[in-house]
Amino acid sequence: MSKVLVVEDDPVVQAALVHALTDLGHVVQAVGTAVAALREAGTSELDLVILDLGLPDLDGVAALRMLRGVSNVPVIVATARGAEASVVSTLNAGADDYIVKPFSAEHLAARINALLRRTGGSSAPSEVVELGGLRIDLAQRAATLGDSALALSRREFDMLAYLAQRPGRVISRRELIQAVWGNPYVGDDKTIDVHASWLRRKLGETAAHPRYLHTVRGVGFKLAAPE
């Protein structure tokens, strides 16, 4: 059972989402403004947020950036804005998935299930993560590739560990900045790119020929075992 926050100002759509999610077995809290959503995210243990972009008090993308300042909870943006530019900007702001209205309850359920499988919901992460020949000991803050220990800086380890706990999932640059640097407004794309370059060098790969660390152009990065 997962705790889901629905952020939707249209009372009809909000009620339909609450009904559908409750039928799916989730515990649902619903709010209609960005301010209320930020308050809930800052004080409640949430497994997922479903966020509309057309909120009355604050644009949804701005609300998403602020949300990333207080929480790393997975976010699915549910909106009528289907243009590619909107999708890219929203993912870059920290969204984990994007679904365009109108959509069926079955479609939403499939997106939620897929996202919770990738993120593990509210369960505690394993202390050791293994991906192909890469082994990351979170408790000891140590990483090895095959039989060789990796000499990683604190930021490099945090970046690698965050990606490794979400294998195969595309992580936006903004989310990485929030997770690794602790503030979504610190640094820029060059900060992430430089650290990704250093990390790739230590993994024995390049951006042109990645094995573990893959760039998803216009969005961010993902870590996956070599095929």
C-alpha positions in Angstrom: 0.0 0.0 0.0 1.5 3.4 -1.1 0.6 6.9 0.1 -0.1 9.1 -2.9 -0.6 12.8 -3.0 -2.9 14.1 -5.7 -2.3 17.8 -6.7 -5.2 18.8 -8.9 -7.4 22.0 -8.7 -10.3 20.7 -10.8 -12.7 19.1 -8.3 -14.1 16.7 -10.8 -10.7 15.4 -12.0 -9.5 15.4 -8.4 -12.4 13.2 -7.3 -12.0 10.8 -10.2 -8.3 10.4 -9.4 -8.9 9.9 -5.7 -11.6 7.3 -6.5 -9.4 5.4 -9.1 -6.3 5.4 -6.8 -8.3 4.3 -3.8 -9.7 1.4 -5.8 -6.1 0.4 -6.7 -5.4 0.1 -3.0 -3.5 3.3 -2.4 -3.9 5.7 0.5 -4.7 9.0 -1.1 -4.4 12.6 0.0 -5.7 15.4 -2.3 -4.9 19.1 -2.5 -5.8 21.8 -5.0 -2.9 24.2 -4.7 0.9 24.2 -5.0 1.3 25.7 -1.5 -0.8 22.9 0.0 1.3 20.3 -1.9 4.6 21.7 -0.7 3.3 21.7 2.9 2.2 18.0 2.5 5.5 17.0 0.9 7.5 18.7 3.6 5.6 17.1 6.5 4.3 13.8 5.3 5.9 10.5 4.3 4.8 10.1 0.6 5.5 7.4 -1.9 4.3 9.3 -5.0 2.9 12.6 -6.1 0.6 13.1 -9.1 0.9 16.7 -10.1 -1.2 18.9 -12.4 0.7 21.8 -14.1 -2.3 24.2 -14.3 -2.5 25.1 -10.6 -4.3 28.4 -9.5 -1.5 29.8 -7.2 1.7 28.7 -9.0 2.7 27.3 -12.3 3.2 23.5 -12.0 6.8 23.5 -13.3 7.8 26.1 -10.7 5.9 24.1 -8.0 7.8 21.0 -9.1 11.2 22.8 -8.7 10.2 23.9 -5.3 9.0 20.4 -4.4 12.4 19.1 -5.4 13.8 21.4 -2.8 12.1 19.6 0.0 11.6 16.1 -1.2 12.9 13.4 -3.6 9.5 11.7 -3.7 8.7 10.3 -7.2 6.4 12.6 -9.2 4.1 11.9 -12.2 3.0 15.0 -14.0 -0.6 14.6 -15.2 -1.5 17.5 -17.5 -3.2 18.5 -20.7 0.1 20.0 -22.0 1.3 17.5 -24.5 3.9 19.5 -26.5 7.4 18.1 -26.5 8.9 21.3 -25.1 6.6 21.0 -22.1 7.5 17.4 -21.5 11.3 18.1 -21.7 11.1 21.1 -19.4 9.0 19.2 -16.9 11.3 16.2 -16.8 14.3 18.6 -16.5 12.6 20.3 -13.5 12.5 17.0 -11.7 9.5 14.9 -12.8 9.9 11.2 -13.0 7.1 10.6 -15.5 4.6 12.5 -17.7 1.1 11.5 -18.7 -1.1 13.6 -20.9 -4.8 14.1 -20.2 -7.2 12.5 -20.9 -6.0 9.1 -19.8 -7.7 5.9 -18.5 -7.4 4.6 -14.9 -5.6 1.5 -16.4 -3.0 3.7 -18.1 -2.4 5.7 -14.9 -2.2 2.5 -12.8 0.4 1.0 -15.2 2.6 4.2 -15.0 2.3 4.2 -11.2 3.2 0.5 -10.9 6.2 0.9 -13.2 7.5 4.0 -11.3 7.1 2.4 -7.9 8.9 -0.7 -9.1 11.8 1.4 -10.2 12.0 3.6 -7.1 11.1 0.9 -4.6 8.2 3.0 -3.1 8.9 3.8 0.5 11.0 0.7 1.2 14.5 1.2 2.6 17.3 0.8 0.0 19.7 -2.2 0.1 23.1 -1.4 1.7 24.9 -3.1 -1.2 23.9 -2.4 -4.9 25.3 -4.6 -7.7 24.9 -3.8 -11.3 26.8 -6.1 -13.7 30.4 -6.0 -12.5 29.8 -2.8 -10.5 29.4 -3.2 -6.7 28.5 -0.3 -4.4 28.5 -0.6 -0.6 26.3 2.3 0.6 27.2 1.8 4.3 30.9 1.8 3.7 30.8 4.3 0.9 32.9 2.1 -1.3 32.6 1.0 -4.9 34.4 -1.7 -6.9 34.4 -2.5 -10.6 35.3 -6.2 -11.0 38.2 -6.7 -8.7 39.3 -3.1 -8.7 38.4 -0.5 -6.1 37.2 2.9 -7.5 38.8 6.0 -6.0 35.7 8.3 -6.0 35.3 11.8 -4.6 32.3 12.3 -2.3 30.2 13.9 -5.1 31.2 11.1 -7.5 30.2 8.4 -5.0 26.9 10.2 -4.2 26.0 10.5 -7.9 26.9 6.9 -8.6 25.0 5.6 -5.6 21.9 7.6 -6.4 21.8 6.4 -10.0 22.6 2.8 -9.0 19.7 2.6 -6.6 17.4 3.5 -9.6 18.9 1.2 -12.3 17.6 1.8 -15.8 15.6 4.9 -14.7 16.3 8.2 -16.4 17.2 10.8 -13.7 16.9 14.4 -14.7 19.8 16.8 -14.1 17.8 18.8 -11.7 17.0 15.8 -9.6 20.6 14.8 -9.5 21.6 18.3 -8.3 19.0 18.1 -5.6 20.0 14.6 -4.5 23.8 15.0 -4.7 24.3 18.7 -3.9 21.2 19.1 -1.7 19.8 22.1 -3.4 18.0 22.2 -6.8 19.3 25.7 -7.5 23.0 25.0 -6.9 25.2 24.5 -9.9 24.2 24.1 -13.5 24.4 21.5 -16.3 28.1 21.9 -16.5 28.4 20.9 -12.9 26.7 17.6 -13.7 28.5 17.1 -17.0 31.9 17.5 -15.4 31.2 15.0 -12.6 29.7 12.6 -15.1 32.9 12.9 -17.2 35.1 12.2 -14.1 32.9 9.3 -13.1 32.9 7.8 -16.6 36.7 8.0 -16.7 36.9 6.0 -13.5 34.4 3.4 -14.9 36.7 3.0 -17.9 34.2 4.4 -20.5 33.4 7.5 -22.5 30.3 9.4 -23.3 30.6 8.2 -26.9 31.0 4.6 -25.8 29.2 4.2 -22.5 28.9 0.9 -20.7 27.2 1.8 -17.4 26.5 5.6 -17.4 24.3 6.7 -20.3 23.3 10.3 -21.2 19.7 10.8 -22.3 19.9 13.9 -24.4 17.9 16.8 -23.1 16.8 15.0 -19.9 19.6 13.5 -17.8 21.4 10.2 -17.1 20.7 6.6 -16.3 22.9 3.8 -15.0 22.4 0.3 -16.4 24.4 -2.9 -16.5 26.2 -3.5 -19.8 24.3 -5.6 -22.3 
